[in-house]
């Protein structure tokens, strides 16, 4: 059953930190604007495919591991 989703994260702590740092750096470099609000941080990214993929991938990776 190689296609099953693992129950636990398969990345080591170091690999997970490196992956999160890479994705976070990509996300931050794509930001056009952001502001701090009392209840969150709205942000604007370009409407190109790469920026949207990075913005979608970051929370998915946090959820997955």
N, C-alpha and C positions, 0 to 999 in steps of 0.2 A: 504494500500500500504506500508507494513512494509519493503519491499525489496528496496525501493527507496533510493537513495543516498541523504543525507541531504544537503540542500543548504548552511548551516552554520556549523561550527565546533560545535560538541556537548560537547566538553570538556570545563570545566571551565578554567580560566587563570592559576590557580594553578595546575590543572591536566595536562594542556598542557605543562607548564614549567617542571613539574616532568617527563612527558613522553619524552620530548626532551632531558632532562639531562640524563635520563636512556639510551636512544638510542645513544646519543653522547658518553657516557662513554663506552658502548659496542663497538662502532665503533673504538674509540681511542685505546681500549685494543686489538683490532684485527689487528691494523696496523703493517705491517712488516717494511715498509720504507715509507717515505714521504719527500718532499722537497718543498721549496717555490720558485716559479718562478714569473716572472713579470706578467704573465697572468693566474695564477692559482696555484693549488697544486696537482701534480700527487701523487698518493699513491699506495701502493701495499698491498694487503691483502692475507691471505692464500686462497687456492682454495677449502676449505671445505664448506659444505652446510651452516653452521651457520654464518660464516663470510660473505658469499655472501648474505644471507638473511638480515643480519644487514645492509650491505652496500646498499641494494636495499630499505629497509624499511625507512631509515632515510630521503632521499629526498621525498619519497612518503608521509610520515607523515607531512613534512613541506608544501607540496603542498595541502594536504587534509585540513589542518587547517590554 
